[in-house]
């Protein structure tokens, strides 16, 4: 998968663990992630680096629904 413009290998087990953190059913799949939490303050965009192993993740279901959240992926390197 692509995380911040880098290809990072995420195993099926890591994806399953990430899905469980957000209490998502198995038809949701990890599609995007970033190590930066972004917040629009009204005066500009602030980017906050997350601690090692944490990402803001986007999951998408087979029918196109999306869910977002901050998750920890054990063993994430890159």
N, CA, C and O atoms as a GROMACS GRO file, in nm:
protein
  312
    1UNK      N    1   0.083  -0.117   0.000
    1UNK     CA    2   0.000   0.000   0.000
    1UNK      C    3   0.087   0.123   0.000
    1UNK      O    4   0.206   0.115   0.033
    2UNK      N    5   0.032   0.236  -0.036
    2UNK     CA    6   0.105   0.362  -0.041
    2UNK      C    7   0.074   0.442   0.085
    2UNK      O    8  -0.041   0.471   0.116
    3UNK      N    9   0.181   0.476   0.157
    3UNK     CA   10   0.170   0.563   0.274
    3UNK      C   11   0.266   0.679   0.252
    3UNK      O   12   0.387   0.660   0.244
    4UNK      N   13   0.211   0.799   0.241
    4UNK     CA   14   0.292   0.919   0.218
    4UNK      C   15   0.387   0.904   0.099
    4UNK      O   16   0.506   0.932   0.110
    5UNK      N   17   0.334   0.859  -0.012
    5UNK     CA   18   0.406   0.843  -0.139
    5UNK      C   19   0.516   0.737  -0.136
    5UNK      O   20   0.603   0.738  -0.223
    6UNK      N   21   0.513   0.648  -0.038
    6UNK     CA   22   0.609   0.537  -0.032
    6UNK      C   23   0.531   0.407  -0.030
    6UNK      O   24   0.427   0.397   0.035
    7UNK      N   25   0.584   0.306  -0.102
    7UNK     CA   26   0.521   0.175  -0.095
    7UNK      C   27   0.564   0.109   0.035
    7UNK      O   28   0.684   0.093   0.061
    8UNK      N   29   0.467   0.071   0.116
    8UNK     CA   30   0.490   0.004   0.244
    8UNK      C   31   0.412  -0.126   0.244
    8UNK      O   32   0.292  -0.127   0.217
    9UNK      N   33   0.480  -0.234   0.272
    9UNK     CA   34   0.413  -0.365   0.278
    9UNK      C   35   0.330  -0.374   0.406
    9UNK      O   36   0.383  -0.356   0.516
   10UNK      N   37   0.201  -0.402   0.390
   10UNK     CA   38   0.111  -0.424   0.504
   10UNK      C   39   0.052  -0.563   0.487
   10UNK      O   40  -0.016  -0.590   0.388
   11UNK      N   41   0.078  -0.649   0.583
   11UNK     CA   42   0.031  -0.788   0.573
   11UNK      C   43  -0.119  -0.797   0.599
   11UNK      O   44  -0.180  -0.704   0.651
   12UNK      N   45  -0.176  -0.909   0.561
   12UNK     CA   46  -0.319  -0.932   0.588
   12UNK      C   47  -0.348  -0.926   0.737
   12UNK      O   48  -0.450  -0.873   0.779
   13UNK      N   49  -0.256  -0.979   0.817
   13UNK     CA   50  -0.273  -0.977   0.963
   13UNK      C   51  -0.272  -0.833   1.016
   13UNK      O   52  -0.355  -0.798   1.099
   14UNK      N   53  -0.178  -0.750   0.967
   14UNK     CA   54  -0.172  -0.610   1.009
   14UNK      C   55  -0.301  -0.536   0.970
   14UNK      O   56  -0.353  -0.457   1.048
   15UNK      N   57  -0.351  -0.564   0.849
   15UNK     CA   58  -0.475  -0.499   0.805
   15UNK      C   59  -0.592  -0.543   0.892
   15UNK      O   60  -0.677  -0.462   0.928
   16UNK      N   61  -0.597  -0.671   0.926
   16UNK     CA   62  -0.704  -0.722   1.011
   16UNK      C   63  -0.699  -0.656   1.150
   16UNK      O   64  -0.803  -0.617   1.204
   17UNK      N   65  -0.580  -0.643   1.206
   17UNK     CA   66  -0.564  -0.578   1.336
   17UNK      C   67  -0.608  -0.431   1.329
   17UNK      O   68  -0.674  -0.381   1.421
   18UNK      N   69  -0.572  -0.363   1.221
   18UNK     CA   70  -0.610  -0.223   1.202
   18UNK      C   71  -0.762  -0.209   1.192
   18UNK      O   72  -0.820  -0.118   1.251
   19UNK      N   73  -0.826  -0.298   1.119
   19UNK     CA   74  -0.971  -0.297   1.103
   19UNK      C   75  -1.039  -0.316   1.239
   19UNK      O   76  -1.140  -0.252   1.268
   20UNK      N   77  -0.984  -0.405   1.322
   20UNK     CA   78  -1.041  -0.431   1.454
   20UNK      C   79  -1.031  -0.308   1.544
   20UNK      O   80  -1.120  -0.285   1.626
   21UNK      N   81  -0.925  -0.228   1.531
   21UNK     CA   82  -0.910  -0.108   1.613
   21UNK      C   83  -1.024  -0.009   1.590
   21UNK      O   84  -1.064   0.063   1.681
   22UNK      N   85  -1.075  -0.007   1.467
   22UNK     CA   86  -1.186   0.084   1.435
   22UNK      C   87  -1.321   0.013   1.437
   22UNK      O   88  -1.424   0.071   1.402
   23UNK      N   89  -1.318  -0.115   1.480
   23UNK     CA   90  -1.440  -0.197   1.490
   23UNK      C   91  -1.516  -0.201   1.357
   23UNK      O   92  -1.638  -0.184   1.352
   24UNK      N   93  -1.441  -0.225   1.249
   24UNK     CA   94  -1.500  -0.232   1.115
   24UNK      C   95  -1.521  -0.378   1.076
   24UNK      O   96  -1.442  -0.464   1.114
   25UNK      N   97  -1.625  -0.406   0.999
   25UNK     CA   98  -1.646  -0.542   0.949
   25UNK      C   99  -1.542  -0.579   0.843
   25UNK      O  100  -1.470  -0.492   0.792
   26UNK      N  101  -1.536  -0.706   0.810
   26UNK     CA  102  -1.432  -0.757   0.720
   26UNK      C  103  -1.446  -0.711   0.576
   26UNK      O  104  -1.355  -0.733   0.497
   27UNK      N  105  -1.560  -0.648   0.538
   27UNK     CA  106  -1.572  -0.601   0.400
   27UNK      C  107  -1.506  -0.464   0.379
   27UNK      O  108  -1.509  -0.410   0.269
   28UNK      N  109  -1.446  -0.406   0.485
   28UNK     CA  110  -1.369  -0.282   0.473
   28UNK      C  111  -1.221  -0.317   0.453
   28UNK      O  112  -1.167  -0.405   0.521
   29UNK      N  113  -1.158  -0.247   0.359
   29UNK     CA  114  -1.017  -0.271   0.330
   29UNK      C  115  -0.939  -0.140   0.337
   29UNK      O  116  -0.990  -0.034   0.300
   30UNK      N  117  -0.816  -0.149   0.385
   30UNK     CA  118  -0.728  -0.034   0.397
   30UNK      C  119  -0.690   0.015   0.257
   30UNK      O  120  -0.634  -0.061   0.178
   31UNK      N  121  -0.721   0.142   0.226
   31UNK     CA  122  -0.694   0.192   0.092
   31UNK      C  123  -0.593   0.308   0.089
   31UNK      O  124  -0.526   0.328  -0.012
   32UNK      N  125  -0.583   0.383   0.197
   32UNK     CA  126  -0.492   0.497   0.202
   32UNK      C  127  -0.446   0.518   0.345
   32UNK      O  128  -0.514   0.478   0.439
   33UNK      N  129  -0.330   0.581   0.361
   33UNK     CA  130  -0.284   0.616   0.494
   33UNK      C  131  -0.180   0.727   0.486
   33UNK      O  132  -0.114   0.745   0.383
   34UNK      N  133  -0.167   0.801   0.596
   34UNK     CA  134  -0.065   0.904   0.608
   34UNK      C  135  -0.017   0.909   0.751
   34UNK      O  136  -0.092   0.880   0.845
   35UNK      N  137   0.108   0.946   0.768
   35UNK     CA  138   0.165   0.959   0.902
   35UNK      C  139   0.144   1.100   0.958
   35UNK      O  140   0.191   1.131   1.067
   36UNK      N  141   0.073   1.185   0.884
   36UNK     CA  142   0.048   1.322   0.927
   36UNK      C  143  -0.100   1.344   0.955
   36UNK      O  144  -0.184   1.319   0.870
   37UNK      N  145  -0.130   1.390   1.074
   37UNK     CA  146  -0.265   1.433   1.107
   37UNK      C  147  -0.276   1.578   1.060
   37UNK      O  148  -0.195   1.662   1.100
   38UNK      N  149  -0.375   1.607   0.977
   38UNK     CA  150  -0.390   1.742   0.923
   38UNK      C  151  -0.514   1.807   0.982
   38UNK      O  152  -0.620   1.746   0.992
   39UNK      N  153  -0.498   1.933   1.022
   39UNK     CA  154  -0.609   2.007   1.085
   39UNK      C  155  -0.616   2.146   1.023
   39UNK      O  156  -0.517   2.220   1.020
   40UNK      N  157  -0.734   2.182   0.973
   40UNK     CA  158  -0.756   2.315   0.918
   40UNK      C  159  -0.803   2.404   1.032
   40UNK      O  160  -0.915   2.389   1.081
   41UNK      N  161  -0.719   2.497   1.074
   41UNK     CA  162  -0.748   2.583   1.189
   41UNK      C  163  -0.837   2.702   1.152
   41UNK      O  164  -0.883   2.775   1.240
   42UNK      N  165  -0.861   2.720   1.024
   42UNK     CA  166  -0.931   2.839   0.979
   42UNK      C  167  -0.832   2.947   0.936
   42UNK      O  168  -0.864   3.035   0.857
   43UNK      N  169  -0.712   2.939   0.991
   43UNK     CA  170  -0.603   3.031   0.955
   43UNK      C  171  -0.496   2.962   0.874
   43UNK      O  172  -0.394   3.022   0.840
   44UNK      N  173  -0.518   2.836   0.843
   44UNK     CA  174  -0.419   2.759   0.767
   44UNK      C  175  -0.425   2.613   0.806
   44UNK      O  176  -0.494   2.574   0.900
   45UNK      N  177  -0.351   2.534   0.732
   45UNK     CA  178  -0.347   2.390   0.754
   45UNK      C  179  -0.227   2.356   0.841
   45UNK      O  180  -0.114   2.392   0.810
   46UNK      N  181  -0.253   2.284   0.950
   46UNK     CA  182  -0.147   2.241   1.041
   46UNK      C  183  -0.127   2.092   1.019
   46UNK      O  184  -0.224   2.016   1.015
   47UNK      N  185  -0.002   2.047   1.006
   47UNK     CA  186   0.030   1.906   0.991
   47UNK      C  187   0.104   1.860   1.116
   47UNK      O  188   0.206   1.916   1.154
   48UNK      N  189   0.049   1.757   1.180
   48UNK     CA  190   0.106   1.705   1.304
   48UNK      C  191   0.157   1.564   1.278
   48UNK      O  192   0.078   1.475   1.247
   49UNK      N  193   0.288   1.541   1.290
   49UNK     CA  194   0.342   1.406   1.271
   49UNK      C  195   0.293   1.314   1.384
   49UNK      O  196   0.296   1.351   1.501
   50UNK      N  197   0.250   1.196   1.347
   50UNK     CA  198   0.203   1.099   1.445
   50UNK      C  199   0.320   1.017   1.500
   50UNK      O  200   0.424   1.005   1.434
   51UNK      N  201   0.304   0.961   1.620
   51UNK     CA  202   0.411   0.877   1.675
   51UNK      C  203   0.439   0.756   1.586
   51UNK      O  204   0.355   0.716   1.505
   52UNK      N  205   0.557   0.700   1.601
   52UNK     CA  206   0.601   0.584   1.523
   52UNK      C  207   0.496   0.474   1.524
   52UNK      O  208   0.446   0.436   1.629
   53UNK      N  209   0.463   0.424   1.405
   53UNK     CA  210   0.368   0.314   1.391
   53UNK      C  211   0.223   0.355   1.379
   53UNK      O  212   0.138   0.271   1.348
   54UNK      N  213   0.192   0.483   1.401
   54UNK     CA  214   0.054   0.531   1.390
   54UNK      C  215   0.033   0.602   1.257
   54UNK      O  216   0.121   0.670   1.206
   55UNK      N  217  -0.088   0.584   1.202
   55UNK     CA  218  -0.125   0.650   1.077
   55UNK      C  219  -0.271   0.690   1.082
   55UNK      O  220  -0.351   0.631   1.154
   56UNK      N  221  -0.305   0.792   1.004
   56UNK     CA  222  -0.444   0.821   0.975
   56UNK      C  223  -0.479   0.733   0.856
   56UNK      O  224  -0.417   0.745   0.750
   57UNK      N  225  -0.577   0.646   0.872
   57UNK     CA  226  -0.607   0.546   0.770
   57UNK      C  227  -0.747   0.566   0.713
   57UNK      O  228  -0.839   0.608   0.783
   58UNK      N  229  -0.758   0.534   0.585
   58UNK     CA  230  -0.888   0.533   0.518
   58UNK      C  231  -0.919   0.388   0.481
   58UNK      O  232  -0.840   0.321   0.416
   59UNK      N  233  -1.035   0.342   0.524
   59UNK     CA  234  -1.085   0.210   0.488
   59UNK      C  235  -1.206   0.228   0.397
   59UNK      O  236  -1.285   0.320   0.417
   60UNK      N  237  -1.220   0.141   0.299
   60UNK     CA  238  -1.334   0.148   0.208
   60UNK      C  239  -1.400   0.011   0.199
   60UNK      O  240  -1.333  -0.092   0.190
   61UNK      N  241  -1.534   0.012   0.201
   61UNK     CA  242  -1.610  -0.113   0.190
   61UNK      C  243  -1.630  -0.148   0.043
   61UNK      O  244  -1.602  -0.067  -0.045
   62UNK      N  245  -1.676  -0.268   0.019
   62UNK     CA  246  -1.698  -0.313  -0.119
   62UNK      C  247  -1.805  -0.230  -0.190
   62UNK      O  248  -1.807  -0.225  -0.313
   63UNK      N  249  -1.895  -0.164  -0.114
   63UNK     CA  250  -1.997  -0.080  -0.178
   63UNK      C  251  -1.961   0.069  -0.176
   63UNK      O  252  -2.046   0.154  -0.204
   64UNK      N  253  -1.833   0.102  -0.144
   64UNK     CA  254  -1.785   0.239  -0.158
   64UNK      C  255  -1.792   0.326  -0.034
   64UNK      O  256  -1.753   0.442  -0.040
   65UNK      N  257  -1.841   0.274   0.078
   65UNK     CA  258  -1.844   0.354   0.202
   65UNK      C  259  -1.702   0.368   0.256
   65UNK      O  260  -1.623   0.274   0.248
   66UNK      N  261  -1.670   0.485   0.310
   66UNK     CA  262  -1.536   0.509   0.367
   66UNK      C  263  -1.547   0.538   0.516
   66UNK      O  264  -1.642   0.600   0.563
   67UNK      N  265  -1.445   0.493   0.588
   67UNK     CA  266  -1.430   0.521   0.731
   67UNK      C  267  -1.284   0.560   0.754
   67UNK      O  268  -1.193   0.502   0.694
   68UNK      N  269  -1.263   0.658   0.842
   68UNK     CA  270  -1.130   0.709   0.870
   68UNK      C  271  -1.101   0.699   1.020
   68UNK      O  272  -1.193   0.703   1.102
   69UNK      N  273  -0.974   0.686   1.054
   69UNK     CA  274  -0.936   0.685   1.194
   69UNK      C  275  -0.786   0.674   1.210
   69UNK      O  276  -0.714   0.639   1.116
   70UNK      N  277  -0.739   0.705   1.330
   70UNK     CA  278  -0.598   0.689   1.364
   70UNK      C  279  -0.581   0.548   1.419
   70UNK      O  280  -0.650   0.507   1.512
   71UNK      N  281  -0.488   0.474   1.360
   71UNK     CA  282  -0.464   0.337   1.401
   71UNK      C  283  -0.315   0.315   1.425
   71UNK      O  284  -0.231   0.392   1.379
   72UNK      N  285  -0.285   0.210   1.498
   72UNK     CA  286  -0.145   0.170   1.517
   72UNK      C  287  -0.125   0.040   1.442
   72UNK      O  288  -0.200  -0.055   1.458
   73UNK      N  289  -0.022   0.038   1.358
   73UNK     CA  290   0.013  -0.081   1.284
   73UNK      C  291   0.146  -0.133   1.340
   73UNK      O  292   0.250  -0.072   1.320
   74UNK      N  293   0.139  -0.246   1.410
   74UNK     CA  294   0.259  -0.307   1.468
   74UNK      C  295   0.357  -0.345   1.357
   74UNK      O  296   0.317  -0.403   1.256
   75UNK      N  297   0.483  -0.313   1.376
   75UNK     CA  298   0.586  -0.352   1.280
   75UNK      C  299   0.591  -0.265   1.156
   75UNK      O  300   0.658  -0.301   1.059
   76UNK      N  301   0.523  -0.151   1.156
   76UNK     CA  302   0.525  -0.062   1.039
   76UNK      C  303   0.661   0.003   1.029
   76UNK      O  304   0.707   0.068   1.122
   77UNK      N  305   0.724  -0.015   0.915
   77UNK     CA  306   0.854   0.047   0.889
   77UNK      C  307   0.849   0.114   0.753
   77UNK      O  308   0.768   0.079   0.668
   78UNK      N  309   0.936   0.209   0.734
   78UNK     CA  310   0.944   0.273   0.603
   78UNK      C  311   0.956   0.420   0.610
   78UNK      O  312   0.964   0.487   0.507
   0.00000   0.00000   0.00000
